[in-house]
Amino acid sequence: MQFDTFLFDADGVLWREQQPLEGAVELLHGLLKAGKRVIVVTNNATKSCAEYVKKCQDIGFTGLNEQNIQSAEFASTSHLPVYLFGSVGLQKLLEAANIQCFGTGPDPIPPETKTFIADLPNLNLGVPRPFAVVGSFDIHLSYAKVMRAVNWLRDDTVPFLLTNEDAAFPGPNPDIVIPGAGAVTSVLRHVSGRQPAVMGKPSKMCWEYICAKVGDMALLDPRKTVMIGDRCDTDIQFGRLNGLSTILTLTGVHSLADVERFAGQARSLLVPEFFVNSLAELLPPQNAHNDPSNAKN
């Protein structure tokens, strides 16, 4: 099958930290040269689109611009700011869309518990009331932030949004688990009792954002679109839920043993159609058409 649109996850697929993974630069350059639509779809909301473009340029993906990057975002017509349980990078992304934010960075509390409890009446947890609470990856996770967020979420008219539910993400040392946005925001869901709307993979909302970025849903034919990722519970499930072809690359989070386990548990949405050891296996022979037919099923 010939694909018109190629969706790639970033971390663990195209690169790890500042190092491109085997075959990634060559594959993307070849696809762009062949006139294919290439979109990097990342759940990592620690950077703005402009910062992702700079990273791509710095490490060799020179053909990519902001139209090729899909990160966590949402639209708001409210004049009220959102409470952002997340990174400065995501704040820049939202503010570039004229969405004002507050809450990023440290939110310290007094070291003495008794002092903190005594000061609770003066914390003004409900002022100013935000338009929404947006949860994401936050290295400054704190008790005070959780208190603010869950108290605003007691108001059912305040939307509760998550950029993604990734439990962890790959880092430079495969022996160290790095908790992701899903890990740090699970406390908000548990304490508030609210179910959030998820903006990133694997949600259908993410596919709608991609179509909006392209400009017309009719331009993106799911039957001619392939999702290439390293996580079965985000990338592969995203593809399956939205009718896309799916390829798992074994350079990141999930392995073939994981795929076999998911298949044995009848979790078909987590099972890819194809797999490759790295993107290098998708590079075509010289003078061949660019098609991921080298993937194994």
Sequence and secondary structure as in RCSB ss.txt:
>XXXX:A:sequence
MQFDTFLFDADGVLWREQQPLEGAVELLHGLLKAGKRVIVVTNNATKSCAEYVKKCQDIGFTGLNEQNIQSAEFA
STSHLPVYLFGSVGLQKLLEAANIQCFGTGPDPIPPETKTFIADLPNLNLGVPRPFAVVGSFDIHLSYAKVMRAV
NWLRDDTVPFLLTNEDAAFPGPNPDIVIPGAGAVTSVLRHVSGRQPAVMGKPSKMCWEYICAKVGDMALLDPRKT
VMIGDRCDTDIQFGRLNGLSTILTLTGVHSLADVERFAGQARSLLVPEFFVNSLAELLPPQNAHNDPSNAKN
>XXXX:A:secstr
   SEEEE  BTTTEETTEE TTHHHHHHHHHHTT EEEEE   TTS HHHHHHHHHHTT TT  GGGEE S   
   SS EEEES HHHHHHHHHTT  EE  S     S HHHHHHTGGGS TTSS  S EEE   TT  HHHHHHHH
HHTTSTTS EEES   SEE  S TTS EE HHHHHHHHHHHH    EE STTSHHHHHHHHHHHT GGG  GGGE
EEEES IIIIIHHHHHTT EEEEETTSS  HHHHHHHHHTT GGG  SEEESSGGGGS  TT    GGG B 
